[in-house]
Structures are given as C-alpha cells and as structure tokens.
Amino acid sequence: MPRKRIFSRLRLRILTVNVIPLIVLMIGILYLGQYEKGLIEAELKTLEHQSRLYAGAIAETAIRPQAVPSFSEDPSAFELLDQLSAPITRRLVQRLGEMTDGRIRVYDLQNGQIADSDSLTRAGGMVRTMPLEPLIQDGIGDAHHAFLGWLADHMPSPLSVPVYPEMDHAKTFPTMVQALNGETLGKAWRIKGGGVILTAAAPVQNLKQVLGAVYISQDGGSIKTALRNVTINLLSIFGATMAVTFILSFYLAAGIANPLKKLSRAAGQVRQGKVVAEKIPDFSKRRDEIGDLSVALRDMTTALADRIDSIEKFAADVAHEIKNPLTSLRSAVETAAIVSTKKDRDRLFAIIQHDVQRLDRLISDISNASRLDAELARETMGTMDMRVMLGHIKDHADVVLKRRVKSTGKATQIAIMLDLPENGSVRVQGIEGRLGQVFSNLVDNAVSFSPNDGSVRISGKKEGGAWVFRIEDQGPGIPENKLFAIFDRFYSERPSNEGFGHHSGLGLSISKQIIDAHHGRIYAENIYNETGQKSGARFTVILNASD
C-alpha cells in the first residue's frame, strides 16, 4: 500500500519548477545596483552641466578688478587684479538657488566661501535656510504598501560609493581641489542613514585664470525614491506572480497528484487481492495521460479478474474431470480384490488400464492448456503463408487416412479438398506452430465426424483486411444449443462409433484460446441442405491479413 504523505512529492516538484523562475526574478531584484548607478551617473552629468553654467554666469557678472598691494619696493604702490565680487556673487547665487533644488556655494582663492544659496542676506546678517520635512499625509497607502516599502528600504544595495567627508576647507575638499585646478568633476557620496548626496564643482575662470569655484550639492532623495518605487513595483509583481503561481501549481498538482494518488491506492487494493474493476477510479473523461492510465488499469483489472475467474473455473473443471476416471479406477480396484474368476479379473484390469491411460492423456492436455497463455505471450508473431501450411495439413490428413485403411482393413472414401485462390499469396500475421495446431485439430475433428463416403473441404477467401478460412464436413452436425458450448473446456461431443475417453474435450477450447491470442475469431455453425436438414458442420476462422 503506498505510504500516505501530507505533501506529495509530485506536488512539490510542480511547485518547485514553477517557483524557480520567480526566484531568479527575486535575485534580479536584489541586484538593482546597475539601475541605481545609471540614475546617479545621469544626475551627476546634469549637475556638472549646471555647475559649468553657473560658473560661466558668475565669471561674466561677478568678476571685478580690485586694487591689491603690490609686491614692488614702493610700499604705497597698488595693482589691479580680477577677483570675485562677494555681494554680486551672493545675489546671483541666491537667484540661481531659487531655480534648483540643490545647494550652490561659491569659493574664491583668498577668503574661502563667499556665497551660499541656503543663506539669505538681511540687515541683521546672514540667515541660514533649512529644507522642510515632507508632509505626512494620513490615509495614504495601506499596510500592504507600507510592508513593501519597508522591504524596499531594507534590501541591500551593491552600489559602493565613499562616505561624504566634512568640508573643513575648500582647498582640501576632493572635488574642490579638482575645480580649483581647472577641472569640472561630479561625485556621489554616501551619508549617514544610508542616503546619497551628489556633488559637482566647476572652476570660475577669466581668460583661463581660475578665480574660484562653484560647488553644487544635491540630495539623492529623488534617486532613492525612484529606486524605491521601482523596487516596490517589482516586489508587487513578484508577490502577485508568486500568489498566482502557488494557486496554479496547487491546481495543477491537484489535477495530477490527486488522481494518481487515487489510482495508486486502488492499485494497492488490487494487489491485496481485491480484484474488482469498479474499484479503479474512472478518469476516462479527462482525455489525457491520466485518463489513459485509468482506462489501462481498469482494463488490466478486468482482464486480471477474468483470468482469475477462468483459473478458478479451470481448476474446478479439472477436479471434476479427474474425479470421474479416479472414481472408476477406485471402483475397479476395489472390485478386483473380491472377484474370483480370471475372466472378470481381466476385464477389471482392462478397465484399470483404460482409466490410467485416460488420466495420463487428461493430465497431459491439462498441462498443455495451462501453459498455453504463458507460451503465447513469449512467442513472436510473424508473417506466414497459409497456402503452404494448409497444404501440409491436407497431405498429412491424407496419409493418416491411408494408414487407417491399412491398419483396419476397411476402405474409406473420405476426400479432403483444399480450395484457395489460385493467384496471390495467402499471408496472415501469426505464430505458425500454434495456427497449425488449430487447423490440424479442426481437420481431424471434421474427418472423425465425416462418413466413409463423405468429404472435408478446406477453403479460404479474403474479405476486406482479413482472411476467412472454413472447414466443412458432412457429418451429423452440432446440436443447436451447443454451438457455443463446444468451445468450453472439457466439453466432448464425439461420434457414436468412437470409444469413450479417447479425447479430453480441450481441443476446441485450446483452439479458441489460440485464435483469441491472434486477435481473430472462431465459431461453429451447421450446414443445411435444400430440404432444411443438417448436412454437416462448418468451423470458421478469421485472421488478420498481413498484406
């Protein structure tokens, strides 16, 4: 009996096969670093472009010549040098800061920071502006969205950027060093809390002379938001696909595993001896492999049940047939012990010898019949020429009749005629030895029932895709109510002039068994003359043609 499992292995395999692609998708979600890197690179290029534009605008409007002490021998001497005007630069930076989300700072070569877009100039001095926290809107999003957001926030990012350093002095800050050397550079930094800040610095130049630098810093929250939204969308798709996959997998598994489990349980009951075809579930309406398996199991169980019934009947028939000669043998043996005359004793010994021969012949025929199915299953069918085989059977029957004349001294005029098409082959698919056994038995029976001046006719005719062979005699025919019973085991209907016990009654039964194994048909019928009287018997054998 199959072992009961809470979760069948077949269902697990189906689920695993369907989930593997989703796992691959999930692994892809974990590696969104390339997408994040692309967003950062695009933002940095934009910041670099802005920083160059701002630096150019400042160079055009905020550079003023200023008198500075000269390094000549005259201490009162001054010279005019181009420098950034702090007031003009501040106003310009504040105006530019209104048009961007980033923070703009300008540094010169002498005084350090001279302008900051986050600082406003007022009568009381500089006022620093701080960005407001985003408004929290109640009722937006549900627990599902919040959970996906929490997952997105806690998913690892493979992007590696340096930590944002504190700016002690412009001349020591990495990007500012590059800008003061005349280069424009953008860079991404990691800040505390896991956020990203983007920076870009460009030199403020006048005739290739670097007078300062514009430094733009921008919070990478938009990148984080975009990445977070993409991750949430992918997680939503993954979750929905996973749910659909589980539902479809369980539906598919239920449509496969459950019927197989029922068939397996029913097969276990058959194995335990409960051979009933109705116990096998009928899934023939499915029109798939499971339906085919169900039909095959039901057919197999039916055939097995029929086989068991046949074996049981055969065993009962064997017991009955053996019991008759044994009863006669025992009676003769018991009587032989009390008879006194030699004549009676010889008669009893003749009965004993006849019964022993009858038992020997019966047991031999029973043995052959019991092995027939197994032997037919092992033997291979091939193409055979029935013209040759039937010719040999006719010749053999003629020889037997001639020997009978010599041994008995009685003349016999039984004629055996073979009537087959003159042209073309007479080929069938079958086992030559077994089919020869069938036709030999039918011809022998026809000869034994024919009168001395009668005839036996063997004919063959192709009808459609089959060959129809007929063996006809001119004997007394078959009782109408026995036309089917003559193929039963141990049924014996012999001529009146034949001694009792010379046949076991298995010949026609074996012949039908062989023809059934060839997927053919065999049946008997009577022949009637013009006056409506029986004029013989006809046995018909139908076999599949091989050409």
C-alpha positions in Angstrom: 0.0 0.0 0.0 1.5 3.4 -0.9 2.7 5.4 2.0 0.5 8.4 2.9 2.2 11.8 2.6 0.9 15.1 3.8 2.6 16.9 0.9 3.1 14.7 -2.1 6.5 14.7 -3.9 4.8 15.3 -7.2 3.1 18.5 -5.9 6.5 19.6 -4.5 8.2 19.1 -7.9 5.5 21.0 -9.8 5.7 23.8 -7.3 9.5 23.9 -7.4 9.6 24.0 -11.2 7.1 26.9 -11.2 8.8 28.8 -8.4 12.4 28.7 -9.8 11.8 31.4 -12.4 10.3 33.6 -9.7 13.4 33.0 -7.5 15.5 34.1 -10.4 13.4 37.3 -10.7 13.8 37.9 -7.0 17.6 37.6 -7.3 17.4 40.1 -10.1 15.6 42.5 -7.7 18.4 42.2 -5.2 20.8 43.5 -7.9 19.3 46.8 -8.9 22.7 48.4 -8.5 23.2 48.9 -12.2 19.9 50.8 -12.4 20.9 53.0 -9.4 24.3 53.6 -10.9 22.7 54.7 -14.1 20.4 57.1 -12.3 23.4 58.6 -10.4 25.5 59.0 -13.5 22.7 60.8 -15.3 22.2 63.1 -12.3 25.9 63.8 -12.0 26.1 64.8 -15.6 23.2 67.2 -15.1 25.0 68.7 -12.0 28.3 69.0 -13.9 26.5 70.9 -16.7 24.7 73.1 -14.2 28.0 73.9 -12.4 29.6 74.9 -15.6 26.7 77.1 -16.5 26.7 78.8 -13.1 30.4 79.2 -13.1 30.2 80.9 -16.5 27.4 83.2 -15.4 29.4 84.2 -12.3 32.5 84.8 -14.4 30.5 87.1 -16.7 28.8 89.2 -13.9 30.7 89.0 -10.6 34.4 89.5 -11.6 35.6 93.0 -10.8 39.2 94.4 -10.8 40.3 95.3 -7.3 43.3 97.1 -6.0 45.7 95.0 -4.0 49.1 95.9 -2.5 51.9 95.5 -5.0 55.0 93.5 -4.2 57.2 96.2 -5.5 59.8 98.2 -3.4 57.3 101.1 -3.1 55.0 100.2 -0.1 52.3 102.6 -1.3 52.1 101.0 -4.7 48.9 99.1 -5.7 47.9 97.0 -8.7 44.6 96.0 -10.2 43.7 92.2 -10.1 40.5 90.4 -11.2 38.6 89.0 -8.2 35.1 87.8 -7.4 32.8 90.4 -6.0 31.2 88.9 -2.9 28.0 91.0 -3.0 27.3 90.4 -6.6 28.1 86.7 -6.3 25.7 86.3 -3.3 22.8 88.0 -5.1 23.4 85.9 -8.2 23.8 82.6 -6.2 20.5 83.4 -4.3 18.7 84.0 -7.6 20.1 80.8 -9.1 19.3 78.8 -5.9 15.6 79.7 -6.4 15.6 77.7 -9.7 17.2 74.5 -8.4 16.7 72.0 -5.6 20.4 71.8 -4.9 22.6 73.9 -2.7 25.0 76.3 -4.5 28.2 77.5 -2.9 30.9 79.7 -4.3 34.5 79.8 -3.1 37.3 82.2 -4.0 41.0 81.7 -3.7 41.5 84.1 -0.7 38.5 84.2 1.6 37.0 80.7 1.2 33.2 80.6 0.9 31.7 83.9 -0.3 28.2 82.8 -1.3 25.6 80.1 -0.3 22.2 79.6 -1.8 20.9 78.4 1.6 21.9 81.7 3.3 19.9 84.9 2.9 21.5 88.3 3.4 19.5 90.6 5.8 20.1 93.7 7.8 21.0 91.7 10.8 23.5 89.5 8.9 23.3 86.1 7.2 20.2 83.8 7.8 20.5 80.1 7.0 17.5 78.4 5.4 16.7 74.8 6.2 14.6 72.4 4.0 11.2 71.5 5.4 10.4 67.9 6.3 8.0 66.3 3.9 4.4 66.4 4.9 2.9 63.2 6.4 -0.4 62.6 4.8 -2.7 60.3 6.8 -4.7 57.7 4.9 -2.3 57.4 2.0 -1.1 53.8 1.4 -2.2 50.7 3.3 -0.4 48.1 5.2 0.5 46.2 2.0 2.2 49.2 0.5 3.9 50.0 3.8 5.2 46.5 4.1 6.6 46.6 0.5 8.2 50.0 1.3 9.8 48.5 4.4 11.2 45.6 2.3 12.4 48.1 -0.4 14.2 50.2 2.3 15.9 47.2 3.8 17.0 45.5 0.6 20.8 45.6 0.3 22.3 47.8 -2.4 25.5 46.6 -4.2 26.4 50.2 -5.1 29.7 51.2 -3.5 30.4 55.0 -3.0 32.6 56.7 -0.4 31.3 58.3 2.7 30.7 62.1 2.4 33.5 63.9 4.3 33.2 67.0 6.3 34.4 70.1 4.5 37.0 71.7 6.7 38.4 73.9 4.0 37.6 74.3 0.3 41.1 73.8 -0.8 41.2 70.4 0.9 37.9 69.0 -0.3 38.4 66.4 -3.0 36.1 67.8 -5.7 37.1 71.4 -4.9 40.7 70.6 -5.4 39.9 69.4 -8.9 37.8 72.5 -9.6 40.5 74.9 -8.4 42.8 73.2 -10.7 40.6 74.0 -13.6 38.6 70.7 -13.9 34.9 70.0 -13.6 34.1 67.0 -11.5 30.9 65.3 -10.2 30.8 62.7 -7.5 28.4 60.7 -5.4 28.7 60.2 -1.7 27.1 58.1 1.0 25.8 59.9 4.0 24.7 58.7 7.4 21.3 56.9 7.4 22.0 55.3 4.0 21.2 58.3 1.8 23.1 59.5 -1.2 24.3 63.1 -1.9 25.5 64.2 -5.3 28.1 67.0 -5.7 29.7 68.8 -8.7 32.3 71.5 -8.7 33.4 73.7 -11.7 36.1 76.4 -11.9 35.2 80.2 -12.2 37.7 81.4 -14.8 38.6 84.6 -16.6 40.9 84.1 -19.5 41.9 80.7 -18.3 42.7 82.1 -14.9 40.9 80.3 -12.0 39.4 82.9 -9.6 37.2 80.5 -7.6 34.9 77.5 -7.8 31.2 76.8 -7.9 30.2 73.8 -5.7 26.7 72.3 -6.1 25.4 69.6 -3.7 22.1 67.9 -4.1 20.3 65.3 -2.0 19.9 62.0 -3.8 16.4 61.5 -2.5 14.9 61.6 -5.9 17.2 58.7 -6.9 16.3 56.8 -3.8 12.6 57.5 -4.4 12.8 56.3 -8.0 14.7 53.2 -7.0 12.3 52.6 -4.1 9.3 52.9 -6.4 10.8 50.5 -9.0 11.6 48.0 -6.2 8.1 48.3 -4.8 6.6 47.7 -8.2 8.9 44.7 -8.8 8.0 43.3 -5.4 4.3 43.8 -6.1 4.7 42.0 -9.4 6.7 39.3 -7.7 4.2 38.9 -4.9 1.2 38.8 -7.3 3.1 36.3 -9.6 4.0 34.2 -6.7 0.4 34.1 -5.5 -0.8 33.1 -9.0 2.0 30.6 -9.3 1.1 28.9 -6.0 -2.6 28.8 -6.9 -1.9 27.4 -10.4 0.7 25.0 -9.0 -1.7 23.6 -6.4 -4.5 23.5 -9.0 -2.2 21.6 -11.4 -0.9 19.4 -8.7 -4.4 18.6 -7.6 -5.3 17.7 -11.2 -2.3 15.3 -11.4 -1.3 14.2 -7.9 -4.8 13.6 -6.5 -5.9 11.3 -9.4 -2.6 9.5 -9.3 -3.0 9.0 -5.6 -6.4 7.5 -6.0 -5.2 5.2 -8.8 -2.2 4.2 -6.6 -4.5 3.5 -3.7 -6.8 1.4 -5.9 -3.9 -0.5 -7.4 -2.8 -1.3 -3.8 -6.2 -2.7 -3.1 -5.9 -4.8 -6.3 -2.5 -6.0 -5.1 -4.1 -7.1 -1.8 -6.4 -9.4 -3.7 -9.5 -7.2 -4.0 -9.6 -7.5 -7.8 -12.7 -5.5 -8.8 -12.5 -3.2 -11.9 -15.1 -0.9 -10.3 -12.6 -0.1 -7.6 -10.3 1.7 -10.1 -11.4 5.3 -10.4 -12.7 6.2 -13.9 -10.9 9.2 -15.3 -11.5 8.4 -19.0 -13.3 11.7 -19.5 -10.1 13.6 -18.9 -8.8 12.6 -22.3 -5.2 12.9 -21.2 -2.4 10.6 -20.0 -4.0 10.1 -16.6 -7.3 9.2 -18.3 -5.4 6.7 -20.5 -3.7 5.3 -17.3 -7.1 4.9 -15.7 -8.5 3.1 -18.7 -5.5 0.9 -18.9 -5.7 0.0 -15.2 -9.4 -0.7 -15.4 -8.9 -2.9 -18.5 -5.9 -4.7 -16.8 -8.0 -5.3 -13.6 -10.9 -6.6 -15.7 -8.6 -8.9 -17.6 -7.0 -10.0 -14.3 -10.4 -10.7 -12.8 -11.5 -12.6 -15.8 -8.2 -14.5 -15.7 -8.7 -15.4 -12.1 -12.3 -16.5 -12.7 -11.1 -18.6 -15.6 -8.4 -20.2 -13.5 -10.9 -20.9 -10.7 -13.3 -22.5 -13.3 -10.5 -24.3 -14.9 -9.4 -25.7 -11.5 -13.0 -26.8 -10.8 -13.3 -28.4 -14.2 -10.0 -30.2 -13.8 -11.1 -31.5 -10.4 -14.4 -32.7 -11.9 -12.8 -34.4 -15.0 -10.1 -36.1 -12.9 -12.6 -37.3 -10.4 -14.5 -39.3 -13.0 -11.7 -41.7 -14.0 -10.4 -41.8 -10.5 -13.9 -42.9 -9.3 -14.0 -45.6 -12.0 -10.4 -46.6 -11.2 -11.1 -47.0 -7.5 -14.3 -49.0 -8.1 -12.4 -51.3 -10.4 -9.5 -51.8 -7.9 -11.9 -52.4 -5.0 -13.9 -54.9 -7.1 -10.7 -56.7 -8.3 -10.0 -57.7 -4.8 -13.2 -59.7 -4.5 -13.7 -61.2 -7.9 -12.8 -64.9 -8.2 -12.8 -65.7 -11.9 -9.9 -64.8 -14.3 -12.3 -63.5 -16.9 -13.8 -60.9 -14.5 -10.3 -60.0 -13.3 -9.0 -59.5 -16.8 -12.0 -57.3 -17.6 -11.3 -55.2 -14.5 -7.6 -54.9 -15.4 -8.6 -53.7 -18.8 -10.9 -51.0 -17.2 -8.0 -50.0 -14.9 -5.6 -49.7 -17.8 -8.1 -47.7 -19.8 -8.7 -45.3 -16.9 -4.9 -44.9 -16.3 -4.4 -44.0 -20.0 -7.4 -41.7 -19.8 -5.9 -39.9 -16.7 -2.5 -39.7 -18.4 -4.0 -38.2 -21.5 -6.2 -35.8 -19.5 -3.3 -34.6 -17.3 -1.1 -34.0 -20.4 -3.8 -32.0 -22.1 -4.5 -30.0 -18.9 -0.8 -29.3 -18.6 -0.6 -28.1 -22.2 -3.7 -25.9 -21.8 -2.4 -24.3 -18.5 0.9 -23.4 -20.1 -0.7 -22.0 -23.3 -1.1 -18.4 -22.2 2.4 -18.1 -21.0 3.8 -19.7 -24.1 1.7 -17.5 -26.4 3.0 -14.4 -24.6 6.6 -15.4 -25.1 6.3 -16.4 -28.8 6.7 -13.8 -31.5 4.2 -13.4 -34.3 5.4 -13.2 -37.9 4.1 -13.3 -41.5 3.2 -16.8 -42.6 1.9 -18.4 -45.8 -1.3 -20.2 -45.1 -1.3 -21.8 -48.5 1.8 -23.8 -47.6 0.6 -24.7 -44.1 -2.9 -25.8 -45.1 -1.3 -27.8 -48.0 0.8 -29.7 -45.4 -2.2 -30.3 -43.2 -4.2 -31.8 -46.1 -1.3 -34.0 -47.1 -0.8 -35.2 -43.5 -4.6 -36.0 -43.2 -4.4 -38.0 -46.5 -1.5 -40.0 -45.1 -3.4 -40.7 -41.9 -6.4 -41.9 -43.7 -4.3 -44.3 -45.8 -2.7 -45.7 -42.7 -6.1 -46.2 -41.2 -7.1 -48.2 -44.2 -4.0 -50.4 -43.9 -4.4 -50.9 -40.1 -8.2 -51.6 -40.1 -8.6 -53.2 -43.5 -11.7 -51.1 -44.0 -11.8 -49.0 -47.1 -12.6 -45.3 -46.7 -13.6 -42.8 -49.3 -13.3 -39.6 -47.3 -11.9 -36.9 -49.6 -10.1 -33.9 -48.3 -10.3 -30.9 -50.7 -8.3 -27.6 -50.4 -9.9 -24.6 -52.1 -7.8 -21.4 -52.1 -7.4 -18.6 -54.6 -5.2 -19.6 -57.5 -3.3 -16.3 -57.7 -1.7 -14.2 -55.0 -0.4 -15.0 -51.6 -2.4 -16.1 -48.6 -0.5 -14.4 -45.8 -1.6 -13.8 -42.2 0.1 -12.5 -39.1 0.5 -15.2 -36.5 2.5 -18.0 -34.9 2.9 -20.8 -37.4 3.1 -23.6 -34.9 0.0 -22.5 -33.0 -2.1 -21.9 -36.0 -1.0 -25.3 -37.4 -2.2 -26.8 -34.2 -5.7 -25.1 -34.6 -6.2 -26.2 -38.2 -4.9 -29.7 -37.6 -7.4 -30.1 -34.8 -10.3 -28.8 -36.9 -9.4 -31.0 -39.8 -9.1 -34.1 -37.5 -12.5 -33.3 -36.0 -14.1 -32.9 -39.4 -12.6 -36.2 -40.6 -13.7 -38.1 -37.5 -17.3 -36.9 -37.9 -17.5 -37.5 -41.7 -19.0 -40.7 -43.1 -16.8 -43.1 -45.1 -18.1 -41.7 -48.4 -18.0 -38.1 -47.3 -15.7 -35.2 -47.8 -13.9 -32.5 -45.9 -13.5 -29.1 -47.6 -10.9 -26.5 -46.5 -11.4 -23.1 -48.1 -10.0 -19.6 -47.8 -11.2 -16.3 -49.0 -10.0 -12.7 -48.4 -12.7 -10.4 -47.1 -11.6 -6.8 -46.5 -8.5 -6.8 -44.4 -8.9 -10.4 -43.1 -8.7 -14.0 -44.4 -11.7 -16.2 -43.7 -11.0 -19.9 -43.6 -13.7 -22.5 -43.4 -13.5 -26.3 -42.6 -16.7 -28.1 -43.6 -17.6 -31.8 -43.1 -20.6 -33.9 -44.0 -21.2 -35.3 -40.5 -24.3 -35.2 -38.3 -23.7 -31.5 -37.4 -23.8 -29.9 -34.0 -26.8 -29.6 -31.6 -28.1 -26.1 -32.0 -27.9 -25.4 -28.3 -24.2 -26.5 -28.2 -22.8 -24.2 -30.9 -21.1 -22.1 -28.3 -20.7 -24.7 -25.6 -18.4 -26.9 -27.8 -15.6 -24.3 -27.2 -15.9 -24.7 -23.4 -13.2 -26.7 -21.6 -13.8 -30.5 -21.3 -16.9 -30.4 -23.5 -16.9 -33.5 -25.6 -19.3 -34.4 -28.4 -17.8 -37.4 -30.2 -19.1 -39.8 -32.9 -21.0 -42.8 -31.8 -18.5 -45.2 -33.2 -15.6 -43.8 -31.2 -14.6 -45.3 -27.9 -15.3 -43.3 -24.7 -12.4 -41.4 -23.1 -10.2 -41.0 -26.1 -10.5 -37.2 -26.0 -10.1 -34.8 -23.1 -12.5 -32.2 -24.5 -9.8 -29.5 -24.6 -9.1 -29.4 -28.3 -11.6 -26.7 -29.3 -11.1 -24.7 -26.2 -7.3 -24.6 -26.9 -8.1 -23.6 -30.5 -10.3 -20.7 -29.4 -7.6 -19.6 -26.9 -5.0 -19.5 -29.7 -7.3 -17.6 -32.1 -8.2 -15.1 -29.4 -4.5 -14.5 -28.8 -4.1 -13.7 -32.6 -7.0 -11.2 -32.2 -9.1 -13.3 -34.6 -12.4 -15.1 -34.3 -13.6 -18.8 -34.4 -17.1 -20.0 -34.4 -19.2 -23.0 -35.5 -22.4 -23.4 -37.4 -24.4 -26.1 -39.1 -24.9 -26.7 -42.8 -28.4 -27.4 -44.1 -29.3 -28.9 -47.5 -32.2 -27.9 -49.7 -34.7 -29.7 -47.7 -33.7 -28.0 -44.5 -32.0 -30.9 -42.9 -28.5 -30.8 -41.4 -25.9 -32.0 -43.8 -22.7 -31.2 -41.9 -20.9 -28.7 -39.7 -18.8 -25.7 -40.6 -16.0 -24.1 -38.5 -14.9 -20.6 -39.5 -11.6 -19.0 -38.5 -11.0 -15.3 -39.2 -7.4 -13.9 -39.1 -5.9 -10.5 -39.9 -4.2 -10.4 -43.3 -0.6 -9.2 -43.4 -0.7 -7.6 -46.9 
